[in-house]
């Protein structure tokens, strides 16, 4: 069922000075909060997908392509089908999203997989594989065989969608129960949060919004609760924010200082919005709602990166009342 709500605006907690560069964020010295206004825009959002393969899958694709290039080799039919399907999706566009420690090997693999069979080269090394010789009718040939003797299992590549703005309505993997920050989940009551974190150092009223906020400066953490305007009608957690110096982490292991490759590996389905040396990553939820004219998927996890490293994290229900 799709929920409908009358306006489009997210008021999310943040420690003072933790701004979301390039996304319409503003901060006040009196109110350490971040306000993001999403306006209805006339232009159509543009996006294109990038498949990010693990090094293991790149190695498999490359090895099978080498087999197919040099002659008949006993490759399981299911793997041949996978290779035929996924080779066209291999692209150097995936390289910014892989770990630096794997970049050299991945770059070589992408280059050779993307080449025509007649232009492919035999790499001098391939992690997890052994280079052997085989006699075929046309002469000697080199090929790769798994060191274990067992063909590796295929792992679906991560789906990174490059977007021109951050409100593209794409369903993601999140639910209110499968994502948390230091044990705190969306929808938790004030009593439940207190049991996990203790009492906050500061409690802020809505400052013109319906979202009272708890501040934990030593943790670089702020938590907003959903309210209809009366303190007696405050319900569950609607937003959780981590500032640049926070030591806390998401239950996926992603934290301030994590590289982009860890975010990709943890969530598999994400939207990527670059701006200069920074970027926003959006991981969206499985539930749908209309906020004004916009279809959204919630909950939403917004991660800010600078030079490929996480600097801010915001988990929210996008103004939808927490369940």
C-alpha positions in Angstrom: 0.0 0.0 0.0 1.3 3.5 -0.9 1.0 6.2 1.7 0.3 9.8 0.8 1.5 12.9 2.7 0.8 16.5 2.0 4.2 18.1 1.8 7.8 17.4 0.8 10.4 18.5 3.3 12.9 16.6 5.5 14.0 18.1 8.7 16.9 15.9 9.9 19.1 16.2 13.0 22.8 17.0 12.7 25.6 18.2 14.9 26.4 22.0 14.5 28.6 22.6 11.5 28.0 19.2 9.8 26.7 20.5 6.5 25.7 18.5 3.5 27.6 20.4 0.8 25.7 20.8 -2.4 22.3 19.6 -1.3 20.6 22.7 -0.2 21.7 22.3 3.4 21.7 25.1 5.9 22.7 25.4 9.6 22.0 27.7 12.4 24.3 28.5 15.3 21.3 28.4 17.7 19.9 25.1 16.3 22.4 22.4 15.4 20.2 20.9 12.8 20.3 20.4 9.0 17.3 21.2 6.9 17.0 19.8 3.4 14.2 21.1 1.3 13.3 19.1 -1.8 11.5 21.2 -4.3 9.4 20.0 -7.2 11.5 20.4 -10.3 10.5 20.6 -13.9 13.5 18.7 -15.4 13.4 15.0 -15.7 16.0 13.2 -13.5 18.6 11.4 -15.6 20.3 8.2 -14.4 22.4 5.4 -15.8 23.5 2.1 -14.1 27.0 0.9 -13.4 27.5 -2.8 -12.5 30.3 -3.2 -9.9 31.8 -6.7 -10.0 33.8 -8.4 -7.3 37.4 -9.3 -8.2 36.4 -12.9 -8.0 33.7 -12.5 -10.6 35.9 -10.4 -12.9 38.5 -13.2 -12.7 35.8 -15.8 -13.6 34.6 -13.7 -16.6 38.2 -13.2 -17.8 39.2 -16.8 -17.4 36.2 -18.1 -19.3 36.7 -15.6 -22.0 40.3 -16.8 -22.3 39.0 -20.4 -22.7 36.6 -19.3 -25.4 39.3 -17.4 -27.2 41.9 -20.2 -27.3 39.8 -23.3 -27.9 37.4 -25.8 -26.3 37.6 -26.2 -22.6 35.2 -28.0 -20.2 33.4 -25.0 -18.7 30.1 -25.7 -16.9 27.2 -24.6 -19.0 25.7 -22.4 -16.3 28.9 -20.4 -16.1 29.0 -20.0 -19.9 25.5 -18.6 -19.7 26.5 -16.1 -16.9 29.6 -15.0 -18.9 27.5 -14.4 -22.0 25.0 -12.3 -20.0 27.4 -10.2 -17.9 30.5 -9.6 -20.1 28.7 -6.7 -21.9 28.2 -5.0 -18.6 31.9 -4.9 -17.6 33.2 -1.3 -17.9 36.0 0.8 -16.5 33.2 3.0 -15.0 33.1 0.5 -12.1 36.7 1.2 -11.1 36.0 4.3 -8.8 33.9 2.0 -6.7 36.4 -0.8 -6.0 38.9 -1.0 -3.1 42.3 0.7 -3.8 44.0 -2.6 -2.8 42.3 -4.3 -5.7 42.4 -1.5 -8.3 45.5 -2.7 -10.2 44.2 -6.2 -10.8 40.6 -5.0 -11.4 41.8 -2.5 -14.0 43.8 -5.1 -15.9 40.8 -7.5 -15.8 38.3 -4.9 -17.0 40.6 -3.9 -19.8 41.1 -7.5 -21.0 37.5 -8.6 -20.6 36.3 -5.5 -22.6 38.8 -6.3 -25.4 38.0 -8.3 -28.5 39.0 -12.0 -28.2 41.8 -11.4 -30.8 43.1 -8.5 -28.7 43.0 -10.1 -25.3 46.3 -10.8 -23.5 47.1 -13.5 -21.0 47.7 -11.8 -17.6 50.9 -12.9 -15.8 48.9 -13.5 -12.5 45.3 -14.0 -11.5 44.4 -14.4 -7.8 42.9 -17.8 -7.1 43.8 -19.2 -10.5 46.7 -21.2 -12.0 48.0 -20.6 -15.5 48.5 -23.9 -17.4 49.4 -25.1 -20.9 47.2 -27.2 -23.1 47.8 -28.7 -26.5 45.1 -28.0 -29.0 45.0 -28.8 -32.8 46.3 -25.4 -33.7 49.2 -25.6 -31.3 50.0 -24.9 -27.6 47.7 -22.6 -25.6 47.6 -21.1 -22.2 44.5 -21.1 -20.0 43.5 -20.5 -16.4 42.2 -23.2 -14.0 40.8 -22.6 -10.5 43.5 -23.5 -7.9 41.0 -25.4 -5.9 39.8 -27.3 -8.9 36.3 -26.2 -8.2 34.6 -23.5 -10.4 33.8 -20.5 -8.1 30.2 -19.5 -7.4 28.9 -16.4 -9.1 28.1 -13.4 -7.0 25.7 -10.8 -8.4 27.4 -7.4 -9.0 26.5 -4.4 -7.0 24.2 -1.9 -8.8 25.3 1.7 -8.7 22.9 4.2 -10.3 24.5 7.5 -11.3 21.9 10.2 -10.8 21.6 13.9 -11.5 19.7 14.6 -8.3 18.9 12.7 -5.2 15.1 12.3 -5.3 15.0 9.5 -8.0 12.3 7.1 -6.8 14.1 3.7 -6.9 13.3 0.9 -4.5 16.2 -0.2 -2.3 17.0 -2.9 0.3 16.3 -1.0 3.5 13.6 -1.6 6.1 13.1 0.0 9.5 14.2 -3.2 11.1 17.3 -4.1 9.1 19.3 -0.9 9.5 20.5 0.7 12.8 23.1 3.0 14.2 24.9 1.8 17.4 21.8 -0.2 18.3 19.3 2.6 17.7 16.6 1.9 15.0 14.0 4.0 13.4 10.7 3.8 15.2 12.2 3.3 18.7 10.5 5.1 21.5 12.3 7.6 23.7 12.4 5.0 26.5 14.0 2.5 24.2 16.6 5.0 23.0 17.4 5.9 26.6 18.0 2.2 27.5 20.6 1.9 24.7 22.3 5.3 24.9 21.3 6.9 28.2 19.9 10.4 28.5 21.0 12.9 25.9 23.2 15.9 26.7 20.7 18.3 25.1 17.1 18.2 24.0 16.0 20.6 21.3 12.4 21.5 20.5 11.3 21.5 16.9 12.4 25.2 16.2 9.5 25.6 13.9 9.4 22.0 12.8 7.5 19.0 14.4 10.7 17.1 15.2 12.2 17.3 18.7 15.8 16.3 18.7 18.2 14.6 21.2 21.9 15.5 21.0 24.8 13.3 22.1 27.9 15.5 21.4 30.5 13.0 22.6 29.1 10.4 20.2 28.7 12.9 17.3 25.1 11.7 17.3 21.7 13.4 17.0 18.3 11.7 17.0 14.9 13.2 16.0 11.5 11.9 17.0 8.3 12.2 15.1 5.7 14.6 16.7 2.4 16.0 15.8 3.2 19.2 17.7 2.5 18.3 21.3 5.1 16.8 23.6 2.5 14.3 24.7 2.2 13.0 21.1 5.8 12.3 20.4 6.3 8.9 18.8 9.3 7.0 17.5 12.7 7.9 16.0 12.3 9.4 12.6 16.0 10.4 11.9 19.5 9.5 13.1 22.5 11.6 12.1 26.3 11.1 12.5 28.7 14.1 12.3 32.2 14.0 10.9 33.9 13.0 14.2 31.4 10.4 15.3 33.0 7.0 16.4 29.7 5.2 15.9 28.8 2.9 12.9 25.9 1.4 11.1 25.1 -2.2 11.7 26.6 -2.9 8.2 30.0 -1.7 9.5 29.9 1.5 7.5 31.1 4.5 9.6 32.7 7.9 9.3 36.0 7.3 7.5 34.8 4.3 5.5 35.8 4.2 1.9 33.2 4.2 -0.9 34.0 0.6 -1.8 32.9 -0.5 1.7 29.5 1.3 1.2 29.1 -0.4 -2.2 29.9 -3.8 -0.8 27.6 -3.3 2.2 24.4 -2.2 0.4 24.8 -3.4 -3.2 22.0 -1.2 -4.5 22.7 2.5 -4.3 22.4 5.9 -6.1 25.4 8.0 -6.5 25.3 11.8 -7.0 28.8 13.3 -7.5 29.6 17.0 -7.2 33.2 18.0 -7.5 35.4 16.1 -5.1 32.4 15.1 -3.0 29.4 12.9 -3.5 26.1 11.8 -2.0 25.2 8.2 -1.8 21.5 7.3 -1.3 20.3 3.8 -0.3 16.6 3.7 -0.2 13.9 1.5 1.3 11.3 -1.0 0.3 8.2 1.0 1.4 6.5 3.6 -0.8 4.8 6.9 -0.1 3.8 10.0 -1.9 5.1 13.3 -0.5 3.3 15.9 -2.5 3.8 14.9 -6.1 6.9 12.8 -5.4 7.0 9.1 -5.1 9.6 8.1 -2.5 10.9 4.8 -1.1 11.7 4.8 2.6 13.5 4.5 5.0 16.4 6.4 3.4 20.1 6.2 4.2 22.1 9.2 2.9 25.9 9.1 3.1 28.1 12.0 2.2 31.6 11.4 0.9 34.6 13.7 0.4 37.4 12.3 -1.8 35.8 8.8 -1.6 35.6 8.7 2.2 32.4 8.9 4.4 32.1 12.2 6.3 28.4 12.3 7.3 25.6 9.7 7.7 21.8 10.4 7.9 19.2 7.6 8.3 15.6 8.8 8.2 12.0 7.9 7.4 11.8 10.9 5.1 9.1 12.5 7.2 6.8 9.4 7.0 5.7 8.6 10.6 7.8 5.7 11.9 5.9 2.4 12.3 
